[in-house]
C-alpha cells in the first residue's frame, strides 16, 4: 500500500519522528528512575545509619544491647530496606512503560487501519 502511493519517504519521516519522540521519552523515563532510585538509596543509608547510631548508643550505655546484636539489626535492616528502596524506581518505570506502550499501540492501530493519512497535519506521538 505504501509503495503503490509512493509514500516511502513520508512513512520513513513519520517513523523517524516517532522514533525520536520515543527515544526522548525513554531518556526521560530512565532519568526519573535513576533519580528516584538515588533518593531511595540515600533514604536507606540514613535509616541504616540511624539504627546503627541508636544501637551503638544503647550498647555503650548499658541498656542490655551487645555490639553483635547491633550488627545483627543493621544487617537485618539491609534485607528489609533494599526491596523497599527499589520499589519507587520500579513503579515509576512501570508507569512510564505503560504510557509509551499505549501510545505505540494507538500509532500502530492508526497505521494498520489506514487512518494515518486522514489528516495532512497528523503527527504521531
Backbone as a chain_set.jsonl record, in Angstrom:
{"seq": "XXXXXXXXXXXXXXXXXXXXXXXXXXXXXXXXXXXXXXXXXXXXXXXXXXXXXXXXXXXXXXXXXXXXXXXXXXXXXXXXXXXXXXXXXXXXXXXXXXXXXXXXXXXXXXXXXXXXXXXXXXXXX", "coords": {"N": [[0.821, -1.184, 0.0], [1.953, 1.212, 0.756], [3.96, 1.462, -1.148], [2.468, 1.578, -3.45], [1.295, 4.089, -3.35], [3.53, 5.556, -3.421], [4.813, 6.518, -1.084], [7.043, 6.171, 0.519], [9.043, 7.848, 1.515], [7.618, 9.669, 3.115], [6.521, 7.935, 4.998], [8.876, 6.978, 6.146], [9.825, 9.359, 7.289], [7.766, 9.84, 9.143], [8.062, 7.587, 10.808], [10.68, 8.052, 11.69], [10.334, 10.443, 13.106], [8.547, 9.575, 15.057], [10.179, 7.692, 16.284], [12.219, 9.33, 17.311], [10.735, 10.768, 19.202], [10.004, 8.683, 20.882], [12.509, 7.805, 21.815], [13.277, 10.089, 23.207], [11.346, 10.06, 25.205], [12.028, 7.657, 26.464], [14.544, 8.352, 27.446], [13.834, 10.345, 29.29], [12.312, 8.769, 31.044], [14.239, 6.941, 32.01], [15.875, 8.74, 33.311], [14.211, 9.718, 35.354], [13.754, 7.316, 36.747], [16.356, 6.785, 37.619], [16.888, 9.008, 39.283], [14.871, 8.718, 41.235], [15.627, 6.237, 42.24], [18.12, 6.893, 43.345], [17.303, 8.648, 45.379], [15.863, 6.852, 46.952], [17.961, 5.135, 47.72], [19.595, 6.865, 49.223], [17.847, 7.484, 51.299], [17.629, 4.945, 52.44], [20.248, 4.597, 53.349], [20.415, 6.586, 55.322], [18.479, 5.599, 57.091], [19.613, 3.148, 57.905], [21.942, 4.12, 59.063], [20.858, 5.572, 61.171], [19.713, 3.486, 62.716], [22.069, 2.155, 63.372], [23.456, 4.125, 64.875], [21.658, 4.542, 67.013], [21.627, 1.945, 68.079], [24.343, 1.686, 68.767], [24.495, 3.631, 70.75], [22.759, 2.54, 72.702], [24.176, 0.162, 73.232], [26.623, 1.108, 74.254], [25.847, 2.479, 76.546], [24.884, 0.612, 78.3], [22.303, -0.621, 78.077], [21.56, -3.239, 77.783], [22.073, -4.2, 75.251], [24.152, -5.766, 72.965], [27.24, -5.304, 71.063], [27.288, -7.154, 68.958], [24.57, -7.71, 68.603], [23.75, -5.245, 67.655], [25.05, -5.138, 65.185], [23.748, -7.267, 64.011], [21.1, -6.252, 63.854], [21.521, -4.103, 62.098], [22.305, -5.492, 59.811], [19.996, -7.033, 59.297], [18.293, -4.938, 58.817], [19.221, -4.05, 56.377], [18.364, -6.104, 54.639], [15.679, -5.653, 54.793], [15.298, -3.003, 53.939], [16.367, -2.83, 51.348], [14.602, -4.031, 49.279], [12.432, -2.275, 49.617], [13.546, 0.21, 49.043], [14.062, -0.024, 46.327], [11.557, -0.102, 45.24], [10.1, 2.432, 44.547], [11.451, 3.258, 42.169], [10.926, 1.098, 40.467], [8.141, 1.257, 40.258], [7.858, 3.781, 39.032], [9.128, 3.293, 36.579], [7.397, 1.334, 35.559], [4.98, 2.724, 35.244], [5.705, 4.632, 33.3], [6.401, 2.918, 31.21], [3.959, 1.681, 30.616], [2.497, 3.89, 29.661], [3.957, 4.628, 27.318], [3.688, 2.278, 25.873], [0.951, 2.161, 25.329], [0.667, 4.426, 23.681], [2.214, 3.559, 21.527], [0.691, 1.349, 20.631], [-1.64, 2.677, 19.792], [-0.642, 4.231, 17.673], [0.219, 2.189, 15.942], [-2.221, 0.942, 15.424], [-3.582, 3.006, 14.069], [-1.953, 3.203, 11.852], [-2.234, 0.665, 10.671], [-4.97, 0.602, 10.139], [-5.269, 2.473, 8.219], [-5.833, 5.073, 8.815], [-3.92, 6.86, 9.18], [-3.172, 8.738, 7.292], [-5.283, 10.436, 7.14], [-5.387, 13.073, 7.909], [-3.508, 15.822, 6.827], [-1.859, 17.133, 8.589], [-1.225, 15.446, 10.652], [0.648, 14.208, 13.32], [2.427, 11.611, 14.697], [2.462, 10.348, 18.119]], "CA": [[0.0, 0.0, 0.0], [2.837, 2.371, 0.821], [4.659, 1.593, -2.419], [1.531, 1.953, -4.511], [1.11, 5.541, -3.278], [4.879, 6.124, -3.443], [4.904, 7.328, 0.141], [8.106, 5.633, 1.366], [9.743, 8.936, 2.193], [6.743, 10.196, 4.164], [6.443, 6.917, 6.057], [10.161, 6.985, 6.847], [9.87, 10.556, 8.135], [6.859, 9.61, 10.269], [8.691, 6.646, 11.728], [11.833, 8.705, 12.308], [9.808, 11.394, 14.087], [8.008, 8.774, 16.151], [11.32, 7.085, 16.971], [12.874, 10.369, 18.117], [9.875, 11.043, 20.361], [10.101, 7.529, 21.781], [13.82, 7.846, 22.468], [13.228, 11.179, 24.18], [10.524, 9.567, 26.313], [12.821, 6.66, 27.182], [15.58, 9.062, 28.19], [13.184, 10.958, 30.451], [11.938, 7.707, 31.974], [15.455, 6.454, 32.671], [16.346, 9.793, 34.211], [13.336, 9.705, 36.525], [14.022, 6.09, 37.5], [17.659, 6.949, 38.271], [16.76, 9.98, 40.379], [14.07, 8.117, 42.303], [16.466, 5.197, 42.839], [19.126, 7.543, 44.192], [16.62, 9.137, 46.578], [15.596, 5.674, 47.771], [19.215, 4.65, 48.296], [20.021, 7.811, 50.261], [16.945, 7.269, 52.435], [18.016, 3.686, 53.069], [21.506, 4.81, 54.076], [20.111, 7.323, 56.552], [17.76, 4.717, 58.009], [20.589, 2.216, 58.482], [22.825, 4.884, 59.936], [20.087, 5.867, 62.382], [19.644, 2.255, 63.519], [23.413, 1.892, 63.895], [23.776, 5.102, 65.933], [20.812, 4.238, 68.178], [22.133, 0.689, 68.652], [25.632, 1.957, 69.42], [24.194, 4.367, 71.978], [22.231, 1.601, 73.678], [25.221, -0.794, 73.599], [27.657, 1.772, 75.055], [25.305, 2.961, 77.821], [24.47, -0.499, 79.139], [20.876, -0.908, 78.033], [21.36, -4.661, 77.512], [22.28, -4.491, 73.834], [25.574, -6.025, 72.703], [27.662, -4.872, 69.723], [26.876, -8.172, 67.987], [23.149, -7.516, 68.323], [23.645, -4.03, 66.821], [25.439, -5.531, 63.825], [22.654, -8.102, 63.528], [19.983, -5.384, 63.473], [21.889, -3.344, 60.896], [22.279, -6.429, 58.689], [18.594, -7.322, 59.014], [17.712, -3.714, 58.261], [19.613, -4.029, 54.969], [17.48, -7.006, 53.904], [14.341, -5.066, 54.793], [15.269, -1.723, 53.218], [16.746, -2.954, 49.934], [13.431, -4.105, 48.382], [11.598, -1.08, 49.753], [14.232, 1.31, 48.367], [13.97, -0.184, 44.873], [10.153, -0.067, 44.83], [9.683, 3.633, 43.801], [12.008, 3.237, 40.818], [10.191, 0.113, 39.681], [6.805, 1.791, 39.976], [7.99, 4.865, 38.047], [9.413, 2.675, 35.286], [6.208, 0.633, 35.085], [4.015, 3.719, 34.801], [6.184, 5.204, 32.034], [6.339, 1.882, 30.176], [2.559, 1.515, 30.223], [2.091, 5.047, 28.853], [4.565, 4.571, 25.99], [3.145, 1.115, 25.175], [-0.374, 2.536, 24.831], [0.874, 5.32, 22.535], [2.685, 2.738, 20.412], [-0.432, 0.584, 20.107], [-2.525, 3.589, 19.067], [0.014, 4.577, 16.415], [0.177, 1.004, 15.088], [-3.617, 0.764, 15.003], [-3.894, 4.014, 13.056], [-1.192, 2.864, 10.652], [-2.811, -0.513, 10.035], [-6.345, 0.883, 9.689], [-5.242, 3.443, 7.138], [-6.272, 6.385, 9.278], [-2.732, 7.667, 9.437], [-3.065, 9.822, 6.333], [-6.562, 11.128, 7.029], [-5.145, 14.488, 8.089], [-2.149, 16.12, 6.383], [-1.077, 17.709, 9.696], [-1.163, 14.473, 11.729], [1.97, 13.828, 13.771], [2.261, 10.557, 15.703], [3.042, 10.695, 19.434]], "C": [[0.874, 1.26, 0.0], [3.537, 2.579, -0.514], [3.716, 2.01, -3.533], [1.24, 3.454, -4.506], [2.438, 6.299, -3.325], [5.095, 7.067, -2.257], [5.994, 6.812, 1.068], [8.793, 6.724, 2.163], [8.907, 9.489, 3.348], [6.638, 9.223, 5.329], [7.743, 6.901, 6.848], [10.272, 8.201, 7.764], [8.947, 10.421, 9.348], [7.471, 8.665, 11.299], [9.9, 7.265, 12.423], [11.381, 9.689, 13.386], [9.262, 10.651, 15.316], [9.133, 8.145, 16.963], [12.048, 8.114, 17.832], [12.056, 10.693, 19.364], [9.952, 9.908, 21.37], [11.431, 7.514, 22.52], [13.89, 8.958, 23.513], [12.443, 10.753, 25.415], [11.288, 8.534, 27.14], [13.913, 7.321, 28.007], [15.001, 9.708, 29.44], [12.8, 9.927, 31.498], [13.158, 7.187, 32.733], [15.993, 7.478, 33.662], [15.519, 9.824, 35.494], [13.609, 8.476, 37.386], [15.344, 6.201, 38.247], [17.564, 7.895, 39.462], [15.978, 9.39, 41.54], [14.855, 7.009, 43.002], [17.536, 5.779, 43.757], [18.497, 8.07, 45.476], [16.308, 7.974, 47.515], [16.848, 5.136, 48.439], [19.707, 5.563, 49.412], [19.147, 7.661, 51.499], [17.304, 5.989, 53.179], [19.305, 3.837, 53.88], [21.251, 5.555, 55.375], [19.368, 6.458, 57.565], [18.721, 3.735, 58.67], [21.534, 2.934, 59.432], [22.12, 5.234, 61.242], [19.977, 4.653, 63.294], [21.006, 1.953, 64.134], [23.754, 2.845, 65.042], [22.944, 4.828, 67.184], [21.295, 2.956, 68.866], [23.456, 0.883, 69.359], [25.422, 2.712, 70.729], [23.693, 3.42, 73.065], [23.296, 0.605, 74.133], [26.26, -0.146, 74.505], [27.138, 2.222, 76.421], [24.679, 1.857, 78.666], [22.98, -0.762, 79.169], [20.584, -2.365, 77.65], [21.51, -5.058, 76.061], [23.771, -4.655, 73.591], [25.944, -5.508, 71.322], [27.282, -5.88, 68.634], [25.408, -8.032, 67.606], [22.933, -6.275, 67.456], [23.984, -4.369, 65.381], [24.344, -6.404, 63.204], [21.475, -7.246, 63.056], [20.292, -4.583, 62.205], [21.839, -4.249, 59.662], [20.841, -6.791, 58.309], [17.89, -6.114, 58.388], [18.037, -3.607, 56.769], [18.684, -4.909, 54.145], [16.056, -6.47, 53.846], [14.274, -3.829, 53.899], [15.552, -1.885, 51.732], [15.543, -3.12, 49.007], [12.551, -2.861, 48.445], [12.225, 0.097, 49.011], [14.128, 1.197, 46.841], [12.541, -0.065, 44.361], [9.741, 1.211, 44.09], [10.216, 3.68, 42.371], [11.28, 2.257, 39.919], [8.806, 0.613, 39.318], [6.847, 2.91, 38.94], [8.263, 4.301, 36.655], [8.203, 1.967, 34.705], [5.179, 1.615, 34.541], [4.424, 4.31, 33.452], [6.109, 4.182, 30.912], [4.906, 1.668, 29.706], [2.1, 2.664, 29.329], [2.681, 4.966, 27.446], [4.041, 3.375, 25.198], [1.77, 1.44, 24.589], [-0.247, 3.457, 23.624], [1.334, 4.538, 21.316], [1.573, 1.916, 19.792], [-1.39, 1.471, 19.315], [-1.942, 3.965, 17.709], [-0.045, 3.404, 15.446], [-1.234, 0.756, 14.577], [-3.986, 1.762, 13.906], [-3.167, 3.713, 11.754], [-1.843, 1.7, 9.915], [-4.219, -0.262, 9.507], [-6.388, 1.905, 8.569], [-5.683, 4.826, 7.543], [-5.108, 7.333, 9.495], [-2.68, 8.89, 8.536], [-4.377, 10.588, 6.184], [-6.398, 12.635, 7.185], [-3.72, 14.792, 7.647], [-1.268, 16.674, 7.493], [-0.969, 16.747, 10.855], [0.291, 14.141, 12.046], [1.792, 12.767, 14.838], [2.917, 10.959, 17.017], [4.482, 10.291, 19.562]], "O": [[0.566, 2.244, -0.673], [3.697, 3.712, -0.97], [4.117, 2.715, -4.459], [0.965, 4.028, -5.56], [2.464, 7.529, -3.275], [5.493, 8.223, -2.405], [5.896, 6.989, 2.282], [9.091, 6.549, 3.345], [9.432, 9.746, 4.432], [6.662, 9.623, 6.493], [7.725, 6.82, 8.076], [10.757, 8.087, 8.89], [9.303, 10.836, 10.451], [7.407, 8.911, 12.504], [10.121, 7.03, 13.611], [11.983, 9.757, 14.458], [9.492, 11.054, 16.457], [9.052, 8.073, 18.19], [12.451, 7.811, 18.955], [12.61, 10.87, 20.449], [9.964, 10.146, 22.577], [11.473, 7.241, 23.72], [14.491, 8.786, 24.573], [12.838, 11.055, 26.542], [11.206, 8.533, 28.368], [14.182, 6.906, 29.134], [15.593, 9.636, 30.517], [12.94, 10.169, 32.697], [13.113, 7.015, 33.951], [16.503, 7.12, 34.724], [16.068, 9.942, 36.59], [13.687, 8.577, 38.61], [15.444, 5.759, 39.391], [18.102, 7.607, 40.531], [16.369, 9.541, 42.698], [14.762, 6.857, 44.22], [17.823, 5.223, 44.817], [19.09, 7.953, 46.548], [16.469, 8.092, 48.73], [16.805, 4.724, 49.598], [20.187, 5.082, 50.439], [19.647, 7.706, 52.623], [17.285, 5.955, 54.409], [19.432, 3.272, 54.966], [21.805, 5.2, 56.415], [19.604, 6.571, 58.768], [18.642, 3.516, 59.878], [21.882, 2.405, 60.488], [22.736, 5.192, 62.308], [20.13, 4.773, 64.509], [21.086, 1.54, 65.291], [24.282, 2.416, 66.068], [23.469, 4.876, 68.296], [21.362, 2.895, 70.094], [23.68, 0.317, 70.429], [26.111, 2.445, 71.714], [24.144, 3.485, 74.209], [23.322, 0.236, 75.307], [26.736, -0.789, 75.441], [27.922, 2.335, 77.363], [24.008, 2.149, 79.655], [22.447, -1.104, 80.224], [19.468, -2.681, 77.237], [21.107, -6.157, 75.68], [24.565, -3.791, 73.964], [25.063, -5.294, 70.489], [26.985, -5.487, 67.506], [25.037, -8.209, 66.445], [22.035, -6.256, 66.615], [23.29, -3.941, 64.458], [24.051, -6.289, 62.013], [20.918, -7.487, 61.985], [19.427, -4.408, 61.347], [21.388, -3.828, 58.597], [20.51, -6.848, 57.125], [17.009, -6.26, 57.541], [17.216, -3.127, 55.987], [18.256, -4.508, 53.063], [15.306, -6.809, 52.93], [13.293, -3.636, 53.18], [15.011, -1.126, 50.927], [15.461, -2.399, 48.013], [11.989, -2.445, 47.432], [11.509, 0.899, 48.412], [14.109, 2.212, 46.145], [12.335, 0.062, 43.154], [9.072, 1.097, 43.063], [9.503, 4.1, 41.459], [11.041, 2.543, 38.746], [8.346, 0.416, 38.193], [5.979, 2.985, 38.07], [7.699, 4.773, 35.668], [7.996, 1.99, 33.491], [4.572, 1.369, 33.498], [3.587, 4.469, 32.564], [5.789, 4.536, 29.778], [4.671, 1.491, 28.511], [1.393, 2.439, 28.346], [1.969, 5.212, 26.472], [3.957, 3.445, 23.972], [1.464, 1.033, 23.469], [-0.974, 3.292, 22.644], [0.9, 4.815, 20.198], [1.502, 1.789, 18.569], [-1.897, 1.054, 18.273], [-2.662, 4.012, 16.711], [-0.327, 3.591, 14.263], [-1.417, 0.397, 13.414], [-4.631, 1.396, 12.924], [-3.706, 3.945, 10.672], [-1.99, 1.733, 8.693], [-4.615, -0.869, 8.512], [-7.458, 2.171, 8.023], [-5.888, 5.68, 6.681], [-5.288, 8.467, 9.938], [-2.209, 9.951, 8.946], [-4.562, 11.313, 5.206], [-7.197, 13.398, 6.643], [-2.798, 14.085, 8.053], [-0.044, 16.685, 7.355], [-0.647, 17.176, 11.963], [1.072, 13.831, 11.147], [1.069, 12.998, 15.807], [3.815, 11.802, 17.039], [5.096, 10.517, 20.604]]}, "num_chains": 1, "name": "protein.A"}
